[in-house]
C-alpha cells in the first residue's frame, strides 16, 4: 500500500497554487520577479521526489529505532545525517531566504507546499532543517553582522543546525515565568554567562553535524520579571575558540534528558542544561529585553509549520485509507444487505459511512492545504508587496489566520487521521499498518508551539479585535469578495448564502464579545475562546472551500476529460459537505460563546 | 500521580447504584432475594481493591512487555497467571451466573460496576476472565449436558479459559462471508472436523492455564451461504482423549500469527489456524445453523463490556488529569493575564479551558457509567422479572441501548481520553505519563465488537424501528417519566424542557426515516446512520444526566456537609453542560439525517 501513497497529491498542489490562489501573480512583485511556474514546479517536484523516495521509506524505521541517549549524547537514527544532507542539497534551509544570504528567494506559498511533501514523508526528519531555518532567520533578522558571520553562514550552509529553546520544566506554556539567567562577563559586551534548564528542545542534540546553535530565551540578571525582561541569545553547543574561531570548544551545554515521545521519534526532544560548570556563553541577539518579540518571528513561522505538519500527516493518512477503501472488499451494498447475497462483497468505498469518513478527511485535508496557501500568500505580500498599505493589510490577515491555520489543522487533522485508522478496521489498530503511527504523530500538533487553548486566546483576545476590529473587517471584505465571485455559479448559490450568513453571525458575535472585554468582563469574553476558535475556523475553511468550488465550477464550464471532470465535481461535493455539515455547527457554537455558558466555571472545587 | 488515582470513584458507583438507579429494588426479585447492599458492596470493594492493588500496578509494565510469539506459542506477561487466579478467586468469571453452576447470582448492575474497576486498572488482563465468562455462558445457555460437563465446569472453575472466534481475515465485520468449515466425522453426531482461519482472537493462546476453548463460528459442509448457514462449535486447543477424558491431546489448533496491536498488549490477539493436519475437532453447540443467533448472546454481552471498558479507560484518564490539573501550576488567572503578575502561577484547574476539558470528561465518563447501569438494569429485568410483559419491555430497551452504550462510550470516551492527554501538555505526549497509553487502549473500542458504523445501522435499521416503533415509544415513555420527576426541581426546568424538545425531535425524525425505509429508500434512511447514532446517544446521555441531576437536587434539599454539597452541585453543573453544549448539537444532526445530505454519495469514483 505505502509504495503507492502519493503523500500529497501533485494535482492538488497545482490546483491550489495556480487555479485557486493564482500564486503566479506574486511573480509581478520585484522580490519574485526571477521566478515563474518553471522554477516553482522544479522545486516542488524535487521536494515530492525526496519525500517519496528518501524520507517516507525511513518513516516507520525511524519510529521503531528512535534516538537513544548514550553517555549524555543523543544518537539519532544512522540515516539521519544522509537525509539532512539531501534536504540541504534540495535547499530547504534557505529556500525562502533572499539571494544575498544564499537563498532561493521563493515565495512562502511555494516553500510551504514543498514542506508539506517532506512532512508527509517524515515529519520528524524534516524538523531538523526547518528548525535550523527558523533559528537562522532569527539571527538574520535581528543579529549583528558579527553574529551572522559567527553562526549564520554555517547554519544556512548546512554544516551546523539550530533549535528554538523556550520552554522550561516549571513554566510550560507560560514564558513569562522562565528562570534561565544571563550574567554579564567582564569585558564582553554582547556575550553572557548562561545558566538554566530547558525542556522539549527538538533537535537539541545529534551526531550528524559538528554544532548546534540554540536560540535561547533567558533573563539578564537585574532585568524585569515577566515577559518584558526576556532576551534572546544564541547559545552554541560548541563555541568558537577566542582568537581561533575555526576551532570549537565545548560550551557547557548538556543533554540532561531524552523525552520519550509517542511520535516524531526521528526528531529527539530533550532537556538541556546550560552552565553546569559555569562556563556556558550566550551571544545576545539584537537588543536586550526584546527576546520574546524577536522569538515571535520564529514562533509564528513554527506555528504555520505545525499547521503544515498536521495537514501533511492527515494527507498521507487520507491517501492511505482511500487506497485501502478501494481495494479491501467487505460486506454487501447497503441496499442489498440482508440474506445470502450472490453479488458478493463490495469494496469498502461502496459503503456510505466509509465515504462519509473519506469525504470528511478530504474536506479537512484539502481545506487545510488551501488555508496554508492563503496564509503563506499573505506572508509573501506582507513582506514583499511594494505598497505599504497592502503590506499592512496582509500582515493583519496573516496574524489573524496564523492561530487558525495552526489549530484547525491540528485539531481536525487529528480527527481526520483517526478516521483513516477507523477505515482500516481491526488492521488499523495494528502497527503493521501506518495509520496508527500517523495518529501518534498527529497528536502532538495541538500541543506544541502553543496549545489550542492558547491559540484561541490569541485569536479572540488579540487578533480579531486588533486595531479596533479592523483586522476582522478586512477579512470580512476579502471573504465577501470571494463569495461574490462564487455566487455567479448557479450551483454554489446555496453555499454562498450559508457562508454569508455565518460571516455575519461571526461579525456580530465578535462585536458582542469584544464589547464585553472592553467593559472589563474578560471571563465573559474569553471563557468560550476554544468554541470561538472552532467557529471561526469552520468559517475560514468554508471560505477556502468556496474558493475551491468556484475555481472548480469555472473549470467545469470548459471541455474536460471525464477523469478531470470527476476531479472538479468531487471538489464541489467536498465544499457542499463542509458547509452543510461542519459550518452548520456554528449556530450552536455562537450561542455558547454569546451566552457565556458557565457550567464549568461553576463546578465547586470540592465537587469534581 | 498514579498511586492516588482511584480509577473509578467509589462514591460515584454508590451514588449511581443506590441514589440514581435504586438497584436495591432488584433484590425484590426472587433471583436476587439473597442479595442486598452488604453483598453488593463486598463484591464491589473487593473488585476495587484488586484493581488498585494488583491490576493497575502492572498496567504500564504489561504494555512495555507485551506477549511474544515463541515457537508458535504465545508467551504472555509472566504475572498474568497470578492475576488470572486472583480474578477467579474474586469470582468474576461466574459473578453473574446462577448458583446452580457455581455463580454468585449477582445482578448485572453490580457485576458491570465491578468490571469497571477492573478494566480501569488493566483492561487487557481482565479480558481473559471476561472472555471465559462469555464463552462459558454460551455453553451454559445452548450446550447439551454432555458439553457442559466436558467444558463448562473447568471454564467456570478457572482452570480453562475461553474465547470467541468469529472474525476471519477475508471477511472482517461481514460474518456472513466466513469460510471456516465443519465436516462430519463418521459415527460422531455432534463432533465435526474443523478447518479454517480466524483473526483478532483475543486471549487465543497463553501459557497460564492448561486449555483454551474457542467458541467458533463455522459452516457445516452443505449448509447455506450467508449468515443462515453458520453454526457454533466449541473447539478446544487441547481435547479430552476419547475414553480417558481427564487426559488431553492436541486438537490441531495453531497460533498462526500475533497481531501487533497498539494497545491492550496484556491480552494477545492472534490468528488461529484450525485443522492444518485435518485433525481438529469441534463440538457442535446447540442446533446447527443457529450459530449466529447463539453468538449474539456473547456479542451483546461483549458490546456492553466494550462500553464498560471505554468508560473505565476514560474514567482512569479523567481522574489522572484532574489530579494533575490540581497540582501543576502554570500561567496566570485569565482576568490577570497581562504583564508581570506578582500573584504567581496558578493551578491548571484555574484556567477556564482546562475546566471545560475536565467537565467534558466528567460528563462523558459519568454519563457513560450511568448508561451502563441503566442497560445492566434492563438486562437484569429482562432475565429475571416475574412478569413476562416487563421482561419483554426490558429486553426491547436493552436491545436498543446496547449499540448506544457501546458506541457512545467508545467514540466520546476516545475524545475524553485525548483531553486528559491535552491537559498534561507536552508531558502528555510522553510515555512517562499514562494518558498516552489510555489513548492507545481506548482507540480499539470503536472498532472491536462491531464498528461504530455497524452499530449505527443496528440502531437505526433494526432497533429503533423494532415492532413497528414500539421499542422507541417505550423508551420515550420511560424518558418522559424521568423528565417529569426532574421537573419538580425548579433549577432543572430549563434542562427538562430542552430534553423534552429533543425527545420529540428524535421521535419525529425516526418516523420520517422509518417511513423512508419502508418505502424502499434504504439509502435515504440509513446514509446518515452515524449522525443518527450520535443524535440518539446525545439524547440518551442527556436523559441519564437529568436523572443524575434529579437525584442530586433531591439530596441537596437535605442538610449536607460542604464537601457533600459540592459533590451534588457539580453533578447539576455537568448535567447543564451536557444538555446545553452537547445535546444542543441535535438540531444540526437531525437536519443532516432528514435532508439525507448526499455530498459523500455523489463524489464521482474517479474524483476522490
Contacts between the chains, C-beta under 8 A, distances in Angstrom:
chain1	res1	chain2	res2	distance
A	167	B	426	7.0
A	171	B	330	7.0
A	171	B	345	7.9
A	172	B	330	4.7
A	172	B	331	7.7
A	172	B	425	5.6
A	172	B	426	7.0
A	173	B	330	6.4
A	173	B	331	6.4
A	173	B	425	6.9
A	174	B	330	5.2
A	174	B	331	4.2
A	174	B	332	7.4
A	174	B	345	6.3
A	176	B	332	8.0
A	176	B	340	6.8
A	176	B	341	8.0
A	177	B	330	7.9
A	177	B	331	8.0
A	177	B	345	6.1
A	199	B	426	7.4
A	200	B	426	4.9
A	224	B	340	6.2
A	225	B	340	4.4
A	226	B	339	6.0
A	226	B	340	2.9
A	226	B	341	7.1
A	227	B	340	7.6
A	228	B	339	7.6
A	228	B	340	6.5
A	229	B	340	7.8
A	259	B	426	7.8
A	259	B	430	5.2
A	259	B	432	7.8
A	260	B	430	5.1
A	260	B	431	4.6
A	260	B	432	5.8
A	261	B	429	5.6
A	261	B	430	5.7
A	261	B	431	7.7
A	262	B	429	5.9
A	262	B	430	6.9
A	262	B	431	5.8
A	262	B	436	4.7
A	263	B	429	7.6
A	322	B	608	5.6
A	330	B	171	7.0
A	330	B	172	4.6
A	330	B	173	6.4
A	330	B	174	5.2
A	330	B	177	7.9
A	331	B	172	7.7
A	331	B	173	6.4
A	331	B	174	4.2
A	331	B	177	8.0
A	332	B	174	7.4
A	332	B	176	7.9
A	334	B	457	7.9
A	334	B	522	6.0
A	334	B	523	6.0
A	334	B	526	5.9
A	334	B	527	7.7
A	335	B	522	4.6
A	335	B	523	5.9
A	337	B	457	8.0
A	337	B	522	7.7
A	339	B	226	5.9
A	339	B	228	7.5
A	340	B	176	6.9
A	340	B	224	6.1
A	340	B	225	4.3
A	340	B	226	2.9
A	340	B	227	7.7
A	340	B	228	6.6
A	340	B	229	7.7
A	341	B	176	8.0
A	341	B	226	7.1
A	345	B	171	7.9
A	345	B	174	6.3
A	345	B	177	6.0
A	349	B	608	8.0
A	351	B	453	7.3
A	352	B	523	6.8
A	352	B	526	7.1
A	352	B	527	4.5
A	352	B	529	7.8
A	352	B	600	7.0
A	352	B	601	6.4
A	353	B	453	3.9
A	353	B	456	7.2
A	353	B	529	6.8
A	353	B	530	5.5
A	354	B	453	7.6
A	355	B	600	4.2
A	355	B	601	6.6
A	355	B	603	6.8
A	356	B	530	6.8
A	356	B	600	4.9
A	358	B	600	7.3
A	358	B	603	8.0
A	358	B	608	6.6
A	359	B	599	6.3
A	359	B	600	4.0
A	359	B	603	6.2
A	362	B	608	6.9
A	414	B	418	7.6
A	418	B	414	7.6
A	418	B	443	7.5
A	421	B	443	7.0
A	422	B	446	6.6
A	422	B	447	6.9
A	422	B	451	7.0
A	422	B	452	7.6
A	425	B	172	5.6
A	425	B	173	6.9
A	425	B	447	6.1
A	425	B	451	6.7
A	426	B	167	7.0
A	426	B	172	7.0
A	426	B	199	7.4
A	426	B	200	4.9
A	426	B	259	7.8
A	426	B	447	5.9
A	426	B	448	6.8
A	428	B	447	6.9
A	429	B	261	5.6
A	429	B	262	5.9
A	429	B	263	7.6
A	429	B	443	6.6
A	429	B	444	5.3
A	429	B	447	5.8
A	429	B	448	7.9
A	430	B	259	5.2
A	430	B	260	5.1
A	430	B	261	5.7
A	430	B	262	7.0
A	431	B	260	4.6
A	431	B	261	7.7
A	431	B	262	5.8
A	432	B	259	7.8
A	432	B	260	5.8
A	436	B	262	4.7
A	436	B	443	7.7
A	439	B	443	7.4
A	443	B	418	7.5
A	443	B	421	7.0
A	443	B	429	6.6
A	443	B	436	7.7
A	443	B	439	7.4
A	444	B	429	5.3
A	446	B	422	6.6
A	447	B	422	6.9
A	447	B	425	6.1
A	447	B	426	5.9
A	447	B	428	6.9
A	447	B	429	5.8
A	448	B	426	6.9
A	448	B	429	7.9
A	451	B	422	7.0
A	451	B	425	6.7
A	452	B	422	7.6
A	453	B	351	7.3
A	453	B	353	3.9
A	453	B	354	7.6
A	456	B	353	7.2
A	457	B	334	8.0
A	457	B	337	8.0
A	522	B	334	6.0
A	522	B	335	4.6
A	522	B	337	7.7
A	523	B	334	6.1
A	523	B	335	5.9
A	523	B	352	6.9
A	526	B	334	5.9
A	526	B	352	7.1
A	527	B	334	7.7
A	527	B	352	4.5
A	529	B	352	7.8
A	529	B	353	6.8
A	530	B	353	5.5
A	530	B	356	6.7
A	562	B	606	7.0
A	563	B	606	4.8
A	565	B	604	7.8
A	566	B	604	3.7
A	566	B	605	7.0
A	566	B	606	3.9
A	566	B	607	3.7
A	567	B	606	7.2
A	567	B	607	5.2
A	568	B	607	7.6
A	569	B	602	7.8
A	569	B	603	7.6
A	569	B	604	5.4
A	569	B	607	5.5
A	570	B	603	4.7
A	570	B	604	6.1
A	570	B	607	2.9
A	570	B	608	6.1
A	571	B	607	7.8
A	573	B	599	4.5
A	573	B	600	7.2
A	573	B	602	5.1
A	573	B	603	4.8
A	573	B	607	7.8
A	574	B	599	7.1
A	574	B	603	7.5
A	576	B	599	4.3
A	577	B	597	7.7
A	577	B	599	3.9
A	577	B	600	6.3
A	580	B	592	7.4
A	580	B	595	8.0
A	580	B	597	5.3
A	580	B	599	6.9
A	581	B	592	6.3
A	581	B	597	6.5
A	581	B	599	7.7
A	584	B	588	4.9
A	584	B	591	7.2
A	584	B	592	7.7
A	585	B	585	7.0
A	585	B	588	5.9
A	587	B	587	7.6
A	587	B	588	7.5
A	588	B	584	4.9
A	588	B	585	5.9
A	588	B	587	7.5
A	588	B	588	6.7
A	591	B	584	7.2
A	592	B	580	7.4
A	592	B	581	6.3
A	592	B	584	7.7
A	597	B	577	7.7
A	597	B	580	5.3
A	597	B	581	6.5
A	599	B	359	6.3
A	599	B	573	4.5
A	599	B	574	7.1
A	599	B	576	4.3
A	599	B	577	3.9
A	599	B	580	6.9
A	599	B	581	7.7
A	600	B	352	7.0
A	600	B	355	4.2
A	600	B	356	4.9
A	600	B	358	7.3
A	600	B	359	4.1
A	600	B	573	7.2
A	600	B	577	6.3
A	601	B	352	6.4
A	601	B	355	6.6
A	602	B	569	7.8
A	602	B	573	5.1
A	603	B	355	6.8
A	603	B	358	8.0
A	603	B	359	6.2
A	603	B	569	7.6
A	603	B	570	4.7
A	603	B	573	4.8
A	603	B	574	7.5
A	604	B	565	7.8
A	604	B	566	3.7
A	604	B	569	5.3
A	604	B	570	6.1
A	605	B	566	7.0
A	606	B	562	7.0
A	606	B	563	4.8
A	606	B	566	3.9
A	606	B	567	7.3
A	607	B	566	3.7
A	607	B	567	5.2
A	607	B	568	7.6
A	607	B	569	5.5
A	607	B	570	3.0
A	607	B	571	7.8
A	607	B	573	7.8
A	608	B	322	5.6
A	608	B	349	8.0
A	608	B	358	6.6
A	608	B	362	6.9
A	608	B	570	6.1
